[in-house]
Amino acid sequence: MIMILSASTIPSHVQSASTTQRYGIIVGISDYESIMDLDLTDDDAVAMEAVLRDLYWTQVTLLLNQQASKAGIRDAIQALQGTVDGDDIVLLYFAGHGTYGDDLSPLDEVDGYDEYICPWDATPDPATSIRDDELEAWLDALPCRKVVILDTCFSGGFIRENEMTTRTMPGRPKVDLEGSVDRDLAKPGYIILASCEYDEYSYESIALGHGVFTYYLLNGMASAPFPADTDGDHMISAEEEYFYAAPLTTAYAPLQHPRMHDDDTAVEVELGCDQTVGGEIVPVDRGAVLAPILGQVWVVLLSLLLVAVTVRKGRP
């Protein structure tokens, strides 16, 4: 199922709070067409989409399993061309397998390998996956700020340790990689949250019900007051999410060390904020935001004002 939350479903008083529009492309693949399945990646994506929806993102596109083919992911990104501008934010979240392959032209990898994220129709041949250079080209075509969250790993192999499973393309031996997708996207206009180091595995946990990194990202912003709001300003930023989730991820999975690329440390990219009424902060009530009426019409169930500030000065 592809789910899109359009701007028309958001109250006009919320939309007018900021000129910034926020667009999410949320990808989760558990049921692969040809390679070994994962257990929890589609659950990760569904939960991430719900959180962004509750934070009143302008539009959220959810791609699950076979909707998340290579063409499907490319088309979802390219569909935003002509829609977004320099004031806007696009967030790409991907939960699934990762792999690597020999560096292809342009020869730009110090370790000799390109890194890939694996769409639904990936095969053991890396050419069927999304190469770092391809992803970069698709996203570079959008003239806006980009947030990329990757809960996958970029070394090979597939192992199981107790109740945790790695998110790597099966059949690829582990090598000492020196590059990663987040490094290839480390450029102005991007903030990248990667679930592990370039030469590590990324784990999903049956006990947690999610990928370990995603679990703590969700905890950090799923409801207000936001646990990741370290400066107490009732806003939640991508940077705060990382600094909250990264140490908790490593504490749970000691061999996994998330990393972040932030192109501009002077500003933080806001993902959402508490609702405000009469100057008082009121926690977001998950699930009580929008409801269908008469089977087709979505009406507003809230009388609270959401101030959608998306970019602000960095923390002191």
N, C-alpha and C positions, 0 to 999 in steps of 0.2 A: 504494500500500500504506500502511495505517496501522499503525504499530508502537507498542505500549504495553508498557513495562516496569513491571510491578506491584510493589507492596511485597513480595509474597509471594516474589519471586525474590531478595530481598536477605537475607543471613544475619541471624538474629535478633540476634547480638552486634553487628552493624553498626547495625541499626535502633535498638537501645537506647542507642547512644552519644549521642543527642541527641533532644530532643522535637520538634525542627524537622523537618518533612517538606518535601521539595523536589519541585516538579512542573514539568515542562517541556512547552511546546507549541512545536514546531519546525516552521516552515513554509518550504517552498522551492518556487518555481514557475518552471519553465523552459518548459514546453509549455502556453502559454496557449490558451484556446478561441478567442478572437476577435482579440486584438491580437498584435503582434510577439513572437516567442519570445525567450528569453534562453538562454544556453549553459550556465551553471554554477551557477545558483541552487539547483537540486535537489541537486547535488553538495555545495553548502555545507550544506544542511539535513541530509543524510545524515551528513556528517562531524561536524556539531555534535551530532546525536543520539548518535552513537557516543561522543563525548567525555563527554557527561553520563552516559551509561550506565556508562562505565568509572569515573566518579566516584561511582557508586552513588546516583543520584537516585532518589527514591521511585517516581516514575512519569514516563515520557517518552512523549508522543504525537507521532508524526511524520506530518505532512500534506504529501504531495507532489502537485504538479500538480492533477489534477481533484479529489482529496480536499480541496484547499485552496480550495474555493469560498467565497463570502462566508458562506453558511449553515454550511459545514463549520468555518470558523474560529470563527464565533460559537458554534456548538454545543460545540466543544472547550473554549472558555473557560467557557461557562455550565455545562458538565458538572462543573466543580470547585466550583460553589456547593453548600454543605452538606458539603463534604469538607474544605476548608481552613479554618484558623483564624488567629488573630493571630500565632501562633508560626511559621507556615509561609511558604514562598517560592514564588511562581509566576514562571517565566521564560517570556516570549514572545519567540521569535526569528522574524524575518520576512526572507526574501530574495526579492526580486521587483521588479516595477515600482512606481514611485510617480508621483503626479500631483497636480493641484490643480484647484479649481473655485471659482466664486463663493461667497462666504461665505453660508451659510444660517443660519436661526434656530437657536440664539441667535447674534446678530450680535456675534461676539467676536474677530474677526480684524482687527488694525490695518492689514493690507495689503489687506483686502477679499477674501481667498481662504481657503477651507478646504483643508487638505492631506489626501491620501488615500494609502492603500496599496492595491495592485491585486490582488485575489484572482484565481483561475484564470478565473472567468467574467466578469471585467471587460470592458467595451466602451469605446470612446472617450468615452462619456457618463460623467462622474465619478460620477453617482448610482449606478452599478453597482459602484463600489468602496467601500472602507471608509473613511468620513469620520473625521477625527480625533475629533470629538465622539462618534461611535458607539463607536469603540474605547475611548475614555475611559469611557463608560457601562458597557460590557461588563466592563472591568477593575475599575472602582470597586465593582462588585457583589461582588468577592472580598475578604473581610476579612483580608487578609494583605499581606505585603511583596511588591511587584512589581518584577521586573527586565525591562526591555524592550530588546531589541537589534534595531535596524533597519538592514539593509544594503540601502538603497534611497535614492532621492533624490526631492525633492518639487518640483523645478522641471520644466518640460516638455522635450520634444525627445527625439531619439534620434540619437546620433552615434557614429562609430567613429574612434578615433585609434590607428593602428598596430594593436596586438593587444589593445587595451582597448575595452570597450563600456560605455555608460552604462545605468543601470537606471532609466530614466524612461519614462513612458507615451509612445508614439510619437504624433506629430502635434500635440503641445502646444508652442507657442513658449516659449522661455526668458524668464522675467520675473524682476524683482528682488523676490522674496518677502521678507517680513519676519517670517514665522511658520513653524512646522514642527510635526510631530506631537510631537516631543520637548518642545517648549515647551508644547503643550496638556496634556501629561501631567506637567508640572513642578509637582508638588504633593507633600505629605507622603505617604509610603508607596511612593514610586516612585524607582527609579534607572534612568536611560535612557542607553543607549549608541547614538548615532546615527553612521552611517558618514561623514557629511559635514555641512557647514554648510547652513543653510536655503536658501541660494541657489546651491548647488553641485550638480554631478553626482556620482554614486557609481559607481565603475568596477568591472567584473569583468575579470580578466586571464587570457587563455588560457595565458600562460606560467606563471602561478602555479597555474592549475587551480581558482581560486576567485575570489569577490569579494575585492578587495584587503584591505578591512577584516576580513572574515571569515578570510582566510588568516592574518593576524597574530594574531587572537583565538585561532584554533585552535592556532597555534604556541605561544602563551603558556601554554596549559593542557593540551595533548594528552598530555604525559607528564611524569613527575617525574624529576629535580627540575624544577619548573616555571620556565621562563624568565621569566615575569611575576612571580614571587615575589620582589619587590624587597627585602622586609624579612627574607627568609631564615627565616620561621617555618614553612615547609612547608605553608602554607595558600595558596590562590589565591582572590582576591576579585574581584568585578566591577570595583571601582575599580582594582585592580592591572592587570587585563586592559586597561582603557582606557588607562592611562598607559604600558603596554607597546606596545599596538597602534597608538595614535594617531600618534606620531611616525614609526613605520615605514611606516604607510599613506601619510602625506604625503611621505615620502622617495621612495616608489615612484611615487605619483601626486600630483605637486606641486599640482594644482588641487583636491585633495580634502583637507578638514580635518575629521576626526571631532570630535564634541563629546559632552559628558556632562552630564546633570543628576543631581545627587546631593542628595536631600532632607535628608540628615543626614550631615555630614562627620565627626561624632564616632564613627561606627561604620562598619565595612566589611561588606558582604554577602559571605559566604564561598560560593564555588561548589564547593569540594572541598578535599581534603588528601591528603598522602602516607599510605601505610599504615605502621603502626608495629608493630614486634615487639621486645619486650624493651628498649624505649627507643631502638632504632635505627630510623632512617628507611629504608624500602625503597621504591624506585621502583615506581610503578604499572606493571604489565605489561599493556599494551593487548592485548585479544583473548584473554587467558588468565584471564578473570574468571569467566564463566559459560559452561556448555556443555550442549547437549541430550543426554540419555541416554534410551535406549529410545524415541527418536523423539518423546516427549511431555514427559518430566520434566526439569526444569532442576535441576542439582545444583551445589553450591558446589565450585569447584576451588581456592579459596584458603584458606590457613591463617594469613593475616595479618589484623591488626585494623585496620579503617578507622575513624578517629575523625571523625565527620561533624559538625564544628563549622561553623555557618552564619553566625553573626553575632558579631563580637568588637569590642573597642576599636579605635579608629583607630590608624594608625601614629603613632609618636612624632614 
